[in-house]
Amino acid sequence: MIVVTGATGNVGRPLTQALAEAGEQVTAVSRHAAAVPDGVRHVAADLSEPASLTPALDGAKALFLLLSGDLHDPGARPADIIDLAAASGVSRVVLLSSQGVATRPLGPTRIAMRALEDALRDSGLEWAVLRPGGFASNAFAWAESVRTQGAVAAPFGDVGVPVIDPADIGEVAAACLLDERHTGGVYELTGPEVITPRQQAEAIAAVLGSPVRFDELTRDEAKAAMVRFVPAELADDTLDIISAPNPAELRISPDVERVLGRAPRSFDAWVTRNIAAFR
């Protein structure tokens, strides 16, 4: 049995589906009751209280670990989840980390994530680490304004990074959970091309078949919006990257293709699949 944390999110949903379609027994974990694919067990747990995960880990052989926002707060102890997994008999953990661990190692949240990666390496468990860059699904934050105002508001409109489709992250995670050849692997996950926020708005407009205006935010305006959902340190670390990506953050990684045998999906493909959210 494989446990998927964050199972109702943009990565967890396609991962859970992929594992179920592979014939695996899956336990989907989220904070609240949620619909899951047929045959998948759901357990409600709050990862900020690791003990609440104990029922989900009973009988599990592998764990996909995705940290919720509060587990990036100062004083959080996400390594306790790895200890609990080991004590519960889990043999393999796949950790969703961040590209910034390598590209911005001195950012406060990156230091904490590096420490978690190190704890996993030292745990004695089989492991793999996924380090994605920006997510295509961050564009869901624009859905309401596109529907109601025909507009997208974002900072740094003409600065791009190679955003990745979360479905690709989910499929890579499934491969790492199921195939021992990926044990000890560290995979940097990006999309196939650099794309700016302004170009993302144009892609949404093209699929909608109607204009979408781009309104550029200041950094302070963008941070004020972000801290409603993530810790301030994580907002700052993210804004540092998307305002001035370094060469490593602009690089198109081959790792999705190495694992899946195909190129990563484009942002246009993500928009086409999710256009109902913007109508």
Secondary structure, DSSP 8 states (H G I E B T S, - for coil): -EEEETTTSTTHHHHHHHHHHTT--EEEEESS-----TT-EEEE--TTSGGGGHHHHTT-SEEEE---GGGGSTT--THHHHHHHHHTT--EEEEE--THHHHSTTSHHHHHHHHHHHHHHTTSSEEEEEEE-SBGGGGGGGHHHHHHHSEEEEESTT--B--B-HHHHHHHHHHHHH-GGGTT-EEEE--SS-B-HHHHHHHHHHHHTS--EEEEE-HHHHHHHHTTTS-HHHHHHHHHHHHS--HHHH---SHHHHHHSS----HHHHHHHHGGGG-
